[in-house]
Amino acid sequence: QVQLVESGGGSVQAGGSLRLSCAASGYAYRRACKGWFRQAPGKEREGVATIDTAGNTRAADSVKGRFTISQDNAKNTLYLQMDSLKPEDTAMYYCATSGVSGACLGPPIRTTYFGAWGQGTQVTVSS
């Protein structure tokens, strides 16, 4: 059973940066595809970026060149560096893991492939 705890959210002005962290525990974590997702009010949850066990990363077109996913396996921690933030990036951000083959081969990053989720951390970007 994988347990995930996100942190690092907050309020920033457009153009600013934030770094989200996801602390993980559980036997299966290191073997899993890991991802960051977000959900804005009234919208469906969407995939932001994924990273596989070899460190290969994928990102949604909306964040390419601005967001970077990374991991520290020694610390069992997943990160999302968010630069050049825009008001439309405002959302609750979640980390998640998947043992499903192909989960890390997006975009599109399919939320249905991911079965272990954190509680989320809020990111608010003002204009």
trRosetta pair geometry for C-beta under 8 A, 3 or more apart (Angstrom, degrees):
i j d omega theta_ij theta_ji phi_ij phi_ji
1 26 5.4 -114 97 -127 45 121
1 27 7.9 62 33 24 42 88
1 28 7.8 96 -8 18 6 113
1 116 7.6 152 -170 -113 57 128
2 24 6.2 -20 -167 -162 99 105
2 25 7.3 156 -154 82 52 45
2 26 3.6 -162 -104 74 47 158
2 27 8.0 -109 -73 48 72 50
2 28 5.5 -87 -53 67 105 97
2 29 5.0 129 -122 -76 113 82
2 32 6.9 -22 -67 -12 158 158
2 97 5.2 -31 107 43 168 143
2 116 4.1 60 72 166 111 168
3 24 7.0 150 79 -155 52 53
3 25 4.9 -8 56 58 100 94
3 26 5.6 144 9 -40 67 114
3 116 7.7 -103 -78 -175 23 119
4 22 5.5 -7 -167 -176 103 104
4 23 7.3 151 -154 77 49 47
4 24 5.3 -13 -101 -101 74 78
4 95 5.2 -140 178 87 139 105
4 96 7.0 -141 27 -94 169 35
4 97 7.1 171 -57 -12 133 101
4 116 6.3 123 -10 140 117 97
4 117 6.7 -102 54 159 130 21
4 118 3.7 -94 112 -69 103 92
5 22 7.0 155 74 -156 39 54
5 23 4.8 -16 60 57 96 96
5 24 8.0 -173 22 -74 68 37
5 118 5.7 158 -97 -140 17 115
5 119 7.0 6 -126 18 60 101
6 9 7.3 46 138 -25 111 107
6 20 6.3 -13 -164 -176 101 108
6 21 7.0 151 -154 85 52 50
6 22 5.1 -21 -95 -99 70 79
6 93 6.6 -174 -173 101 154 86
6 94 6.6 -123 -35 -129 150 39
6 95 5.5 156 -79 4 104 101
6 118 4.4 121 -20 125 95 152
6 119 6.7 -143 30 57 96 67
6 120 6.0 -17 47 -152 141 10
6 121 4.1 -132 125 -17 115 109
7 20 7.2 158 82 -157 39 63
7 21 5.1 -15 62 62 88 98
7 22 7.9 170 20 -81 66 36
7 23 7.4 21 6 -6 111 102
7 121 5.9 151 -114 -90 16 147
8 18 6.2 133 152 169 95 98
8 19 5.5 -88 -166 98 140 56
8 20 4.2 175 78 -116 129 42
8 21 5.0 119 -28 9 130 78
8 121 6.1 69 55 139 62 162
9 18 7.0 43 -128 173 36 148
9 20 6.5 29 -62 -104 67 100
9 93 6.3 172 -86 35 115 111
9 121 3.4 179 -17 150 121 97
9 122 4.7 129 148 65 148 42
9 123 4.8 -114 -142 -64 95 66
10 18 6.2 -179 45 -118 95 130
10 122 7.8 97 -61 91 16 77
10 123 7.0 11 46 -119 39 59
10 124 7.4 -89 133 37 33 83
11 124 4.4 -19 -107 73 80 108
11 125 7.7 177 -155 -78 55 28
11 126 6.8 30 -176 -15 99 108
12 16 3.7 -134 169 84 123 143
12 17 7.2 -148 -161 46 165 22
12 18 5.9 -148 -18 -48 143 106
12 85 5.8 76 89 60 126 152
12 123 7.8 -23 19 -165 102 84
12 124 7.5 150 24 85 57 59
12 125 5.8 -19 73 -111 82 70
12 126 7.5 -167 97 23 34 79
13 16 5.2 101 61 -22 63 122
13 125 7.2 70 -178 -162 13 68
13 126 5.5 -48 -111 70 58 88
13 127 7.7 79 -160 -147 74 7
14 85 6.3 -135 -134 97 43 75
14 86 5.9 34 -136 -126 99 41
14 87 5.9 -37 -81 -40 113 77
14 125 5.8 85 -82 168 62 105
14 126 6.8 -107 -25 92 79 41
14 127 5.1 27 -23 -117 133 49
15 84 6.2 -22 -133 -134 45 51
15 85 6.7 -53 25 52 12 68
16 85 5.3 -30 67 35 67 118
16 125 7.4 -170 49 -129 101 94
17 81 7.3 -7 -169 -176 111 79
17 82 6.2 162 -153 91 61 62
17 83 4.7 -9 -104 -106 105 62
17 84 7.7 22 -79 -13 81 37
17 85 6.6 172 -89 -18 31 106
18 82 4.9 -1 59 58 80 112
18 85 6.8 45 6 -59 97 144
18 123 6.2 -171 61 -127 161 113
19 79 6.2 -15 -175 -166 97 107
19 80 7.1 165 -157 81 50 50
19 81 5.2 -13 -110 -105 88 65
19 82 7.1 -173 -83 21 37 74
20 36 7.1 112 83 -127 140 134
20 79 6.7 148 82 -160 59 52
20 80 4.2 1 54 52 109 99
20 82 7.0 47 -7 -11 98 113
20 93 5.8 -86 -108 110 162 146
20 95 7.8 176 137 -51 121 108
20 121 6.1 166 -134 67 110 137
20 123 7.6 -66 -68 -64 121 124
21 77 5.8 -20 -165 -172 99 114
21 78 7.3 137 -164 78 48 52
21 79 5.7 -20 -103 -103 62 73
22 34 7.7 170 85 -174 142 124
22 36 7.7 -159 -29 -91 140 88
22 77 6.6 149 74 -161 53 61
22 78 4.0 -15 59 61 112 100
22 79 7.4 -156 19 -69 80 30
22 80 7.9 54 -15 -10 107 96
22 95 3.5 22 -112 -4 155 166
22 118 6.0 -130 -138 -39 103 151
23 75 7.9 -75 -122 149 81 93
23 76 6.8 60 -164 105 61 90
23 77 5.5 -23 -101 -105 58 88
24 29 4.4 136 144 -137 133 147
24 34 7.9 -92 -56 -113 153 131
24 76 4.6 -122 69 162 87 98
24 77 6.8 -179 13 -89 84 35
24 78 6.7 59 -25 -8 119 100
24 95 7.9 -106 -68 120 103 137
24 97 7.4 82 -128 -46 139 133
25 29 7.1 -166 135 -34 6 144
25 76 6.6 77 -82 138 46 152
26 29 5.0 113 73 -37 88 100
26 116 7.6 -128 67 -162 170 161
28 31 5.6 -74 -164 50 61 105
28 32 5.7 67 143 -44 88 112
28 97 7.3 143 113 131 100 145
28 99 6.5 -46 178 -72 131 123
29 32 5.9 -68 -156 21 29 117
29 34 7.8 35 -171 -78 78 116
29 76 5.9 54 108 -150 152 105
29 97 6.2 -110 -128 -95 62 162
30 53 6.8 75 161 -125 65 103
30 73 6.1 69 -125 -146 109 104
30 76 7.3 -80 -64 -110 91 86
31 53 6.3 -7 -140 -85 34 137
31 99 7.1 29 111 -114 99 94
32 53 7.6 125 55 -64 24 96
32 97 3.9 38 135 -175 152 112
32 98 5.9 139 -171 59 100 34
32 99 5.5 -67 -112 -72 88 67
32 116 7.8 -40 -150 38 168 126
33 50 5.8 3 174 -172 103 120
33 51 7.6 165 -161 80 63 38
33 52 5.3 -30 -111 -106 80 72
33 53 7.7 -79 -79 -28 51 76
33 97 6.8 144 76 -161 50 61
33 98 4.6 -25 63 64 102 95
33 99 7.6 175 18 -82 84 22
33 100 7.4 -63 30 56 128 67
33 103 4.1 171 63 89 153 114
33 104 3.8 -149 -133 -47 126 105
33 113 7.7 -11 73 132 136 122
33 114 8.0 -106 91 -94 100 89
34 50 6.7 155 85 -154 44 67
34 51 5.4 -17 65 60 95 86
34 52 7.9 172 23 -94 71 24
34 69 7.8 178 103 175 98 128
34 71 6.5 105 53 -81 150 134
34 78 5.1 -146 159 -101 145 143
34 95 6.8 -4 -175 -173 97 102
34 96 7.4 160 -155 86 56 42
34 97 5.3 -27 -100 -101 68 77
34 98 7.9 -179 -79 20 26 74
35 47 6.0 -42 179 -143 136 99
35 48 7.4 143 175 51 86 72
35 49 6.6 177 -149 92 70 44
35 50 4.2 -28 -96 -98 93 82
35 51 7.6 170 -82 17 48 62
35 69 7.8 -37 -134 -130 43 157
35 95 7.0 161 87 -155 44 58
35 96 5.3 -21 64 64 92 87
35 97 7.5 162 19 -91 75 30
35 98 7.0 21 0 -2 116 111
35 103 7.4 -115 -32 156 129 105
35 104 7.7 -160 -65 -98 102 74
35 109 6.0 155 -147 -174 142 133
35 114 6.0 -98 44 -86 127 143
36 47 7.8 107 84 -163 50 58
36 48 4.4 -48 100 63 95 119
36 49 5.1 17 42 50 104 84
36 50 7.8 -157 21 -74 63 44
36 67 7.9 -130 77 166 145 137
36 69 6.0 -160 1 -100 118 116
36 78 7.5 -176 -60 142 93 124
36 80 4.6 66 -82 -76 163 141
36 93 6.3 -6 -172 -173 101 103
36 94 7.2 153 -157 82 53 45
36 95 5.7 -33 -98 -99 65 69
36 96 7.9 152 -95 20 20 77
37 45 5.3 32 161 175 126 103
37 46 6.4 169 -158 85 82 34
37 47 5.4 -48 -103 -103 86 45
37 48 5.9 -179 -103 0 25 91
37 93 7.1 156 83 -156 44 56
37 94 4.8 -20 65 64 95 96
37 95 7.6 158 19 -97 78 20
37 96 6.1 13 0 6 120 121
37 109 7.5 -154 -92 116 89 127
37 111 6.2 78 -122 -104 149 102
37 114 7.5 -159 -34 53 137 160
38 45 7.1 174 90 -150 26 67
38 46 6.1 -21 62 60 74 82
38 48 5.6 66 -7 -52 101 121
38 89 7.6 -56 -175 -168 172 63
38 91 3.8 78 174 106 110 144
38 92 6.6 157 -154 78 66 43
38 93 4.9 -27 -97 -99 88 67
38 94 7.1 171 -86 17 35 74
38 123 7.6 -52 -127 39 125 121
39 43 6.4 -174 -163 84 63 85
39 44 7.1 -86 -126 146 93 25
39 45 4.2 -41 -77 -96 110 72
39 46 7.2 145 -85 12 57 67
39 91 5.6 152 68 -172 27 110
39 92 5.2 -19 61 58 86 95
39 94 7.3 22 0 -4 102 115
39 120 7.9 -56 37 -121 106 138
40 43 4.4 32 65 33 89 127
40 90 6.3 78 -117 98 106 73
40 91 4.2 -75 -70 -98 70 96
40 92 7.8 170 -84 15 30 68
43 46 7.5 -33 140 -19 114 109
43 91 7.9 -65 62 -113 124 116
45 94 7.3 -18 -148 31 126 132
45 111 5.2 96 100 -103 112 157
46 60 7.0 51 149 -91 110 162
46 109 7.6 91 170 67 61 101
46 111 7.4 -99 -115 -47 19 119
47 50 7.0 -14 -174 -42 121 100
47 60 6.0 151 100 -57 75 116
47 106 6.2 33 109 98 155 167
47 107 6.9 174 90 -117 122 88
47 108 6.7 123 42 174 128 66
47 109 2.4 -142 135 86 161 119
47 110 6.9 -11 -33 -5 141 16
47 111 6.2 -157 -53 -60 91 74
48 59 6.9 -20 154 -147 57 76
48 60 5.6 -81 -140 10 33 118
48 63 5.7 28 -163 11 86 158
48 67 6.3 -58 168 119 111 164
48 69 7.8 139 110 -62 95 118
48 80 7.0 35 109 -138 139 142
48 93 7.5 -9 -12 -136 154 99
48 109 7.3 -61 29 49 26 156
49 57 6.4 -2 -177 -171 107 100
49 58 6.5 171 -153 89 61 52
49 59 4.3 -13 -103 -104 95 77
49 60 6.9 -103 -62 2 59 77
49 63 6.7 -93 -49 89 104 137
49 67 5.9 -149 -34 118 137 119
49 68 7.8 143 -148 -164 170 15
49 69 3.9 -174 124 -32 132 129
49 80 6.7 149 48 -120 128 105
49 109 7.5 -118 -79 -62 6 159
50 57 6.9 166 86 -150 50 54
50 58 5.0 3 52 52 94 97
50 59 8.0 -166 21 -74 59 43
50 69 6.9 154 75 77 5 170
50 103 7.0 -172 -145 134 152 79
50 104 4.7 -164 138 -127 133 72
50 106 6.3 100 9 43 134 105
50 109 5.7 169 -31 -121 116 123
51 55 6.4 -16 -172 -144 105 35
51 56 6.9 160 -151 78 58 40
51 57 4.9 -18 -97 -97 82 79
51 58 8.0 -171 -73 21 41 65
51 69 4.8 -154 -39 124 113 120
51 70 7.0 119 -84 -114 161 18
51 71 5.6 -176 106 -19 148 115
51 78 7.3 175 44 -137 128 104
51 104 7.1 -40 110 -136 9 123
52 55 7.1 -52 70 16 67 17
52 56 4.9 2 35 52 109 92
52 104 4.1 117 -71 146 101 170
55 71 7.2 -138 -108 43 74 105
56 104 7.0 104 86 151 102 126
57 68 7.6 13 175 -159 166 64
57 69 5.3 166 -136 64 120 102
57 70 7.8 -37 -78 -79 138 52
58 104 6.5 152 12 180 122 66
58 105 7.3 115 -42 -157 160 13
58 106 5.3 146 126 78 147 70
58 107 6.3 179 160 -34 115 64
58 109 7.0 161 105 -75 117 106
59 63 5.4 -111 176 84 115 97
59 64 4.9 146 96 -85 122 71
59 67 6.1 162 -141 78 134 101
59 69 7.0 176 -81 -2 96 108
59 107 7.4 -31 107 -41 27 112
60 63 5.4 62 67 22 88 97
60 64 7.1 -136 92 -35 40 83
60 106 7.9 -15 -78 134 69 121
60 107 5.3 102 -107 -90 57 140
60 108 7.8 34 -110 -131 91 56
60 109 6.4 -84 -64 7 95 116
61 64 5.7 -35 -141 -1 35 119
61 107 6.7 -102 -23 39 79 162
62 88 8.0 -104 -175 118 124 122
63 66 5.3 -107 -166 64 61 101
63 67 3.9 -9 168 17 120 123
63 82 7.8 -61 -152 -125 119 87
63 89 7.7 94 -98 -109 102 110
64 67 7.7 -51 -75 43 19 82
66 82 6.8 22 142 -159 90 60
66 83 5.4 -144 -165 72 65 74
66 84 4.6 -101 -128 61 108 108
66 85 7.6 139 174 -75 126 41
67 80 6.1 -10 -169 -175 107 94
67 81 6.8 157 -157 84 52 56
67 82 5.1 -8 -107 -106 88 68
67 83 7.3 -176 -78 26 40 68
68 80 7.4 157 78 -157 44 47
68 81 4.4 -6 56 56 96 107
68 83 7.8 25 -1 3 98 106
69 78 7.3 -14 -167 -175 93 95
69 79 7.0 154 -156 85 46 60
69 80 5.6 -17 -100 -103 69 73
69 81 8.0 -157 -71 23 23 72
70 78 7.7 161 88 -159 42 53
70 79 4.8 -12 63 60 86 109
70 81 7.1 25 7 -7 112 105
71 77 6.9 166 -155 90 62 49
71 78 5.1 -25 -103 -107 88 64
71 79 6.9 -175 -83 16 35 79
72 75 4.3 18 108 35 117 107
72 76 7.7 -39 92 18 75 18
72 77 4.9 4 52 58 101 95
72 79 7.3 55 -10 -18 94 112
73 76 7.0 29 -162 -76 38 45
78 95 5.4 140 79 -144 137 144
80 93 7.1 -133 60 176 154 142
80 95 7.9 -162 -23 -82 118 101
82 85 5.7 54 143 -79 108 101
82 89 6.9 140 -172 178 134 150
82 123 7.3 23 59 -144 169 154
85 89 5.1 -107 -157 51 83 149
85 123 7.7 -130 -143 169 138 121
85 125 4.6 -149 145 -110 115 137
86 89 5.1 112 58 -11 68 100
86 125 6.1 91 102 121 22 154
87 90 5.9 -19 -178 -15 53 114
87 125 5.0 -151 -101 100 36 99
87 126 6.8 33 -102 -140 95 16
87 127 4.9 -25 -56 -55 131 95
88 125 7.8 -39 33 67 31 129
89 123 6.4 -53 133 120 93 127
89 125 5.2 54 63 0 97 145
90 123 6.3 -151 -129 106 43 75
90 124 5.1 36 -131 -129 104 48
90 125 5.0 -133 -61 30 86 80
91 122 7.9 -149 115 -144 30 57
91 123 6.2 6 56 57 58 96
92 120 4.3 12 172 -177 110 134
92 121 7.2 148 -160 69 67 25
92 122 5.5 -38 -103 -96 70 65
92 123 7.6 155 -107 19 21 73
93 120 6.4 142 70 -153 37 74
93 121 5.5 -30 63 64 92 78
93 122 7.6 157 14 -104 79 14
93 123 5.5 41 -17 -7 118 117
94 117 5.6 -6 178 -161 130 100
94 118 5.5 179 -155 58 75 87
94 119 7.8 -159 -117 83 93 15
94 120 4.8 -42 -79 -91 85 79
95 117 7.6 155 85 -150 45 53
95 118 4.9 43 50 1 82 126
96 111 7.8 65 57 -144 166 72
96 114 3.9 62 137 171 132 137
96 115 7.6 135 -176 41 108 25
96 116 6.1 153 -157 81 69 56
96 117 4.7 -18 -99 -98 101 68
96 118 7.1 -127 -68 4 59 75
97 114 6.5 138 76 -148 20 91
97 115 7.5 -48 84 55 68 67
97 116 4.7 -8 49 59 94 113
98 103 3.7 -171 102 -149 144 170
98 104 7.6 -179 68 -42 117 78
98 113 4.8 33 -141 135 151 88
98 114 4.4 -82 -64 -98 106 61
98 115 6.4 109 -110 8 65 78
98 116 7.9 -164 -66 26 42 83
99 103 7.8 78 56 -4 11 145
99 115 7.5 -39 20 30 88 121
100 103 4.5 104 72 -49 91 111
100 113 4.3 -127 60 -160 144 92
100 114 7.8 -105 18 -64 118 39
100 115 8.0 117 -27 -16 107 107
102 105 4.8 -59 -156 24 61 125
102 113 7.1 -123 91 -123 83 147
103 106 7.8 -30 170 -16 38 100
103 110 7.1 -109 -130 56 66 94
103 113 4.0 176 -110 144 97 138
103 114 6.6 118 -154 -66 131 74
106 109 3.9 -167 67 -73 167 57
106 110 6.7 180 -74 -10 127 70
110 113 4.6 83 87 -9 102 107
110 114 7.8 167 101 -8 64 85
111 114 5.9 -66 -162 35 47 108
114 117 6.9 90 134 -70 109 87
118 121 7.9 -12 119 -19 130 86
